[in-house]
């Protein structure tokens, strides 16, 4: 990203600018494919959704900041109007350079590469306990079992492209498609029609002046940021499925076309652009980045995140390319396309997408190993926002078994089991059993 930014800042011709964009894009792609995976693999199940949503809110904050910078520098003439905004991105690049070396490695990645002792120490550190804690031992064994299972039944990209599913029946292709599907739906919801072209939309479709259009775009990004905060406390409470379905319904009704030729209706449509961002920020901004990191197995989590990221940017590119032509050719009818897409997302999510809120990543692996049905809406365990009771009982039994092996301190076991019960309730897992 630093190299790409430097090439863009110093560009005096289109070829160098294109090279800079490509190099910067590769860096940004690696970043967006890796960060959500690391976040998911180092977080507790009860916090995983919140943290990834916060990560995406930081993304929106950057988007809002870029809108205000663009608006401010629109009053500046000459090369400074675009070189300085490009230079400012080095602030965040330097922050990454300063902080990333201090982050712990993902314990699941370490176990998959044979570094079990180091992984157990990181798990213990993340839980603020010791490596001989029964929960740490149980978590480590669960991850080791999943890693060995995936290693024995794993496949290469070539096998996947040839349609091979392997002997392990872990629904690899289905899980990859579910994860990538959320990213495709995010873009087909029409967000980048307005993210990239809101000033253009406001000038050509609504009839505003250029300066006012840029100002409203910047103000809109602030409301987008503020309403996205609603997703933090509710991503676990409402679950991934409901957030995507409800947001799709509300977005669909905010994309209904107005009456062509009416200036009053065109001006009123500005409010609906704002509402669109509100509903998108609540439901569709964070979940599509979170879901691929949860739904895919350990061996394919990075591949799934990479495929999801690639899907997002490919559909992003498509939307950005067709939008100017669509607005010019179809005018208000162009928005009917995105209305239809959003209406279609509701049954797709309802029928095919299992809930991942409240589950550990190993719970999700277990769900797919147990021959999960493609149509999930009839399976109560698959669509419940709370962690299914069978997974809670399995975890508690494993902790008890490991405690009898490594710990002679019944008081420590009692405290750990009580802590697990509290975590289940606080995390929305619906388990109130007294241990």
C-alpha positions in Angstrom: 0.0 0.0 0.0 2.8 2.4 0.8 4.6 1.7 -2.5 1.3 2.2 -4.4 0.5 5.4 -2.6 4.0 6.8 -3.3 3.6 5.9 -7.0 0.3 7.7 -7.2 1.5 10.8 -5.3 4.5 11.3 -7.6 2.6 10.5 -10.9 3.0 12.9 -13.8 1.2 10.7 -16.3 -1.6 8.2 -16.6 0.6 5.0 -16.9 2.3 5.6 -13.5 -1.0 6.4 -11.9 -2.4 3.1 -13.2 0.6 1.2 -11.9 0.2 2.9 -8.5 -3.4 2.0 -8.3 -2.7 -1.6 -9.2 0.1 -1.9 -6.6 -2.0 -0.2 -4.0 -5.0 -2.4 -4.8 -2.9 -5.5 -4.3 -1.9 -4.3 -0.8 -5.4 -3.2 0.1 -6.8 -6.6 -1.1 -4.3 -8.5 1.1 -5.3 -6.3 4.0 -9.1 -6.7 3.5 -8.7 -10.5 3.0 -6.6 -11.0 6.1 -7.8 -8.6 8.8 -11.4 -10.1 9.2 -10.0 -13.6 9.3 -7.5 -12.7 12.1 -10.2 -10.8 13.9 -12.6 -13.8 13.8 -9.9 -16.4 14.8 -8.7 -14.4 17.9 -12.1 -13.3 19.3 -14.5 -15.0 21.6 -17.7 -16.1 20.0 -19.8 -13.6 22.0 -17.5 -10.7 20.8 -16.6 -11.9 17.3 -19.5 -10.2 15.5 -19.1 -6.9 17.4 -15.4 -6.7 16.7 -15.7 -7.3 13.0 -18.5 -4.8 12.8 -16.3 -2.3 14.6 -13.6 -3.0 12.1 -16.0 -2.2 9.3 -17.2 1.0 11.1 -13.6 2.1 11.0 -13.8 1.5 7.3 -16.8 3.8 7.1 -15.0 6.4 9.2 -12.3 6.4 6.6 -14.9 6.7 3.9 -16.5 9.7 5.7 -13.1 11.3 6.2 -12.3 10.9 2.5 -15.6 12.6 1.6 -14.8 15.6 3.7 -11.2 15.8 2.4 -12.5 15.6 -1.1 -15.1 18.3 -0.4 -12.4 20.6 1.2 -9.9 20.1 -1.6 -12.5 20.7 -4.2 -11.9 24.4 -3.5 -8.2 24.1 -4.1 -6.8 24.4 -7.6 -3.9 22.7 -9.3 -2.2 19.3 -8.5 -2.4 20.0 -4.8 -6.1 19.2 -4.9 -5.4 15.5 -5.6 -1.8 15.0 -4.5 -2.5 16.1 -0.9 -5.5 13.7 -0.3 -3.4 10.8 -1.6 -0.5 11.8 0.7 -2.8 11.8 3.8 -3.2 8.0 3.5 0.3 7.6 4.8 -1.0 8.5 8.3 -2.8 5.3 8.5 -0.1 3.3 6.8 2.3 4.4 9.5 -0.2 3.4 12.2 -0.3 -0.1 10.7 3.5 -0.2 10.6 3.6 0.7 14.3 0.9 -1.6 15.6 0.7 -4.8 13.6 4.1 -6.2 14.8 2.6 -6.2 18.4 -0.4 -8.3 17.5 -0.5 -12.0 18.4 -0.7 -14.6 15.7 -4.0 -16.4 15.2 -3.9 -19.5 17.5 -5.9 -21.5 14.9 -3.2 -20.7 12.2 -0.4 -21.7 14.7 -2.1 -25.1 15.4 -2.7 -25.7 11.7 1.1 -25.3 11.3 2.1 -27.4 14.3 3.0 -24.7 16.8 0.6 -26.0 19.5 2.5 -24.7 22.6 2.6 -21.2 21.2 -1.0 -21.3 20.2 -2.1 -22.5 23.7 -0.2 -19.6 25.3 -2.0 -17.1 23.1 -5.3 -18.7 23.9 -4.5 -18.4 27.6 -3.4 -14.8 27.2 -6.6 -13.9 25.3 -8.6 -15.4 28.1 -6.4 -13.9 30.9 -5.7 -17.3 32.3 -3.0 -20.0 32.3 -2.3 -22.7 29.8 -3.4 -25.5 32.2 -6.9 -24.0 32.4 -9.4 -26.7 31.4 -11.1 -24.4 29.0 -7.8 -23.6 27.2 -7.0 -27.3 26.9 -10.4 -28.0 25.6 -10.3 -25.2 23.1 -6.8 -26.3 21.9 -8.0 -30.0 21.4 -11.1 -28.8 19.5 -8.9 -26.8 17.1 -6.4 -29.6 16.8 -9.1 -32.0 15.9 -10.6 -29.7 13.3 -7.2 -29.0 11.8 -6.3 -32.7 11.5 -9.7 -33.4 10.0 -9.3 -30.7 7.4 -5.7 -31.8 6.7 -6.8 -35.3 6.0 -9.8 -34.3 3.9 -8.6 -31.0 2.5 -8.5 -30.1 -1.2 -6.5 -27.7 -3.4 -8.0 -24.9 -5.4 -7.7 -27.2 -8.5 -9.8 -29.8 -6.8 -12.4 -27.2 -5.9 -12.6 -25.9 -9.5 -13.1 -29.4 -10.8 -16.0 -29.9 -8.4 -14.4 -32.4 -6.1 -15.9 -32.4 -2.6 -13.6 -34.9 -0.8 -14.5 -37.7 1.5 -14.9 -35.6 4.7 -18.3 -34.2 3.8 -17.6 -30.8 5.3 -19.6 -29.0 2.5 -16.6 -27.0 1.4 -18.0 -25.7 -1.9 -21.3 -24.8 -0.3 -19.6 -22.8 2.5 -17.3 -21.0 0.0 -20.4 -20.0 -2.0 -22.3 -18.9 1.1 -19.5 -16.6 2.1 -18.8 -15.2 -1.3 -22.6 -14.8 -1.8 -22.9 -12.3 1.1 -20.2 -10.2 -0.6 -21.9 -10.3 -4.0 -25.3 -9.3 -2.4 -23.6 -6.4 -0.6 -22.5 -4.9 -3.9 -25.7 -5.8 -5.7 -27.6 -3.9 -3.0 -26.4 -0.8 -4.8 -24.2 0.7 -2.2 -21.5 1.8 -4.6 -24.0 3.4 -7.0 -24.1 6.1 -4.3 -20.7 5.6 -2.6 -18.7 6.4 -5.7 -21.2 8.5 -7.6 -23.5 10.3 -5.1 -22.4 13.8 -6.2 -23.0 12.7 -9.8 -26.4 11.2 -8.9 -27.4 14.3 -7.0 -26.4 16.6 -9.9 -27.7 14.5 -12.8 -30.8 12.8 -11.2 -31.8 15.4 -8.7 -30.5 18.6 -10.3 -28.3 20.0 -7.5 -25.2 22.2 -8.1 -21.8 20.6 -7.9 -20.7 22.2 -4.6 -24.0 21.4 -2.8 -23.9 17.8 -4.1 -20.4 17.3 -2.7 -21.4 18.8 0.7 -24.5 16.5 0.9 -22.3 13.5 0.0 -20.0 14.4 2.9 -22.9 14.9 5.3 -24.4 11.6 4.2 -21.2 9.8 5.0 -21.5 11.0 8.6 -25.0 9.7 9.0 -23.8 6.4 7.4 -21.1 6.2 10.1 -23.4 7.1 13.0 -26.2 4.6 12.1 -23.6 1.9 11.5 -22.9 2.0 15.2 -26.3 0.4 15.8 -24.9 -2.9 14.4 -22.3 -3.2 17.3 -24.7 -4.2 20.1 -27.2 -5.9 17.9 -25.1 -8.1 15.5 -25.1 -10.9 18.2 -28.6 -10.1 19.5 -30.4 -10.1 16.2 -28.1 -12.5 14.4 -26.6 -12.4 10.9 -29.7 -13.6 9.1 -32.2 -11.1 10.5 -29.8 -8.2 10.0 -29.3 -9.0 6.4 -33.0 -9.7 5.7 -34.5 -6.7 7.5 -31.9 -4.4 6.0 -32.7 -5.7 2.5 -36.4 -5.1 3.0 -35.9 -1.5 4.2 -33.3 -0.8 1.5 -35.7 -2.1 -1.2 -38.4 0.4 -0.1 -35.9 3.3 -0.2 -35.0 2.5 -3.8 -38.6 2.8 -5.2 -38.5 5.4 -8.0 -40.1 8.8 -7.8 -41.9 10.7 -10.5 -39.8 11.8 -13.4 -39.8 15.6 -14.1 -41.0 16.6 -10.6 -38.4 18.8 -8.9 -40.2 18.6 -5.6 -40.0 14.8 -5.7 -36.4 14.9 -6.8 -35.5 17.1 -3.9 -37.4 14.9 -1.5 -35.5 11.9 -2.8 -32.4 13.2 -1.1 -33.9 12.1 2.2 -34.2 8.6 0.8 -30.5 8.5 -0.2 -29.8 9.2 3.5 -32.2 6.5 4.7 -30.6 4.0 2.3 -27.3 4.5 3.9 -28.9 4.2 7.4 -30.3 0.8 6.7 -27.3 -0.4 4.7 -25.0 0.6 7.5 -27.0 -1.3 10.1 -27.4 -4.6 8.3 -25.2 -5.0 5.2 -22.0 -3.1 5.9 -20.4 -5.5 8.5 -22.1 -8.9 8.1 -20.8 -9.7 4.6 -17.2 -9.3 5.8 -17.9 -11.3 9.0 -19.8 -14.2 7.5 -17.1 -15.7 5.2 -14.7 -15.8 8.2 -17.2 -17.7 10.3 -18.9 -20.0 7.8 -15.7 -21.5 6.3 -13.6 -24.3 7.9 -10.2 -23.7 9.4 -8.3 -25.0 6.3 -10.4 -22.9 4.0 -11.0 -19.8 6.1 -8.3 -17.8 4.4 -9.3 -19.1 1.0 -13.0 -18.3 1.8 -12.1 -14.8 2.9 -10.0 -14.3 -0.2 -12.8 -15.5 -2.4 -15.2 -13.3 -0.6 -13.0 -10.2 -0.9 -12.4 -11.0 -4.6 -16.1 -11.3 -5.2 -16.7 -8.0 -3.4 -14.2 -6.1 -5.6 -15.3 -7.8 -8.8 -18.9 -6.9 -8.3 -17.8 -3.5 -7.0 -16.0 -3.0 -10.3 -19.0 -4.0 -12.3 -21.3 -1.7 -10.4 -18.9 1.3 -10.8 -18.5 0.7 -14.5 -22.2 0.4 -15.3 -23.5 3.2 -13.1 -22.7 6.3 -15.2 -24.1 4.5 -18.3 -27.2 3.3 -16.4 -28.0 6.8 -15.0 -27.6 8.4 -18.4 -29.5 5.8 -20.3 -32.3 4.7 -17.9 -32.5 7.7 -15.6 -34.7 6.9 -12.6 -35.5 3.5 -14.0 -31.9 2.5 -13.3 -32.8 2.2 -9.5 -35.4 -0.4 -10.2 -32.6 -2.9 -10.8 -31.3 -2.5 -7.3 -34.8 -2.6 -5.9 -35.4 -6.0 -7.4 -32.0 -7.3 -6.2 -32.7 -6.3 -2.6 -36.2 -7.8 -2.7 -34.6 -11.1 -3.9 -32.0 -11.2 -1.0 -34.7 -11.8 1.6 -35.8 -15.3 0.5 -32.2 -16.2 -0.4 -30.9 -15.5 3.1 -34.0 -17.0 4.7 -33.8 -20.3 2.8 -30.1 -20.9 2.5 -28.1 -19.1 5.2 -27.5 -20.7 8.6 -27.0 -18.5 11.6 -23.5 -18.1 13.0 -24.1 -15.8 15.9 -23.1 -17.1 19.3 -21.4 -20.2 17.9 -17.7 -21.0 18.2 -16.0 -21.6 14.9 -15.8 -25.3 15.8 -19.6 -25.4 16.4 -20.0 -24.2 12.8 -17.6 -27.0 11.6 -19.6 -29.5 13.5 -22.9 -28.3 12.0 -21.6 -28.9 8.5 -20.1 -32.3 9.3 -23.5 -33.5 10.5 -24.9 -33.5 7.0 -26.6 -30.1 7.2 -29.5 -29.6 4.8 -29.2 -27.0 2.0 -32.5 -25.5 3.0 -31.9 -24.4 6.6 -35.1 -22.5 7.4 -36.8 -25.6 8.9 -33.8 -26.5 11.2 -34.3 -24.6 14.5 -30.7 -25.1 15.5 -29.5 -23.7 12.2 -31.4 -20.5 12.4 -31.5 -19.8 16.1 -29.7 -16.6 17.2 -28.7 -18.4 20.4 -26.1 -21.0 20.7 -27.8 -24.5 20.4 -27.9 -26.4 23.7 -26.2 -29.4 22.2 -23.0 -27.4 21.5 -23.0 -25.9 25.0 -23.4 -29.4 26.6 -20.6 -30.8 24.4 -18.3 -28.0 25.4 -19.1 -28.4 29.1 -18.6 -32.2 29.0 -15.2 -31.7 27.3 -14.1 -29.2 29.9 -15.1 -31.6 32.7 -13.3 -34.4 31.1 -10.1 -32.4 30.6 -10.4 -31.0 34.1 -10.3 -34.5 35.6 -7.1 -35.2 33.7 -5.1 -32.0 34.3 -6.6 -30.4 37.4 -6.9 -31.6 40.9 -8.5 -28.3 42.0 -12.3 -28.7 42.1 -12.7 -25.1 43.1 -10.9 -23.9 39.9 -13.2 -26.2 37.9 -16.3 -24.8 39.6 -15.2 -21.2 38.9 -14.5 -22.0 35.2 -17.8 -23.7 34.7 -19.7 -20.9 36.3 -17.8 -18.4 34.1 -18.8 -20.4 31.0 -22.4 -20.3 32.1 -22.3 -16.5 32.6 -20.6 -16.1 29.2 -23.3 -18.2 27.5 -26.0 -15.9 28.9 -24.2 -12.7 28.3 -23.3 -13.7 24.7 -26.9 -14.5 23.9 -26.5 -18.2 24.0 -29.5 -18.7 26.2 -27.9 -21.1 28.7 -28.8 -20.6 32.4 -27.8 -23.9 33.9 -26.2 -23.6 37.3 -23.0 -25.6 37.5 
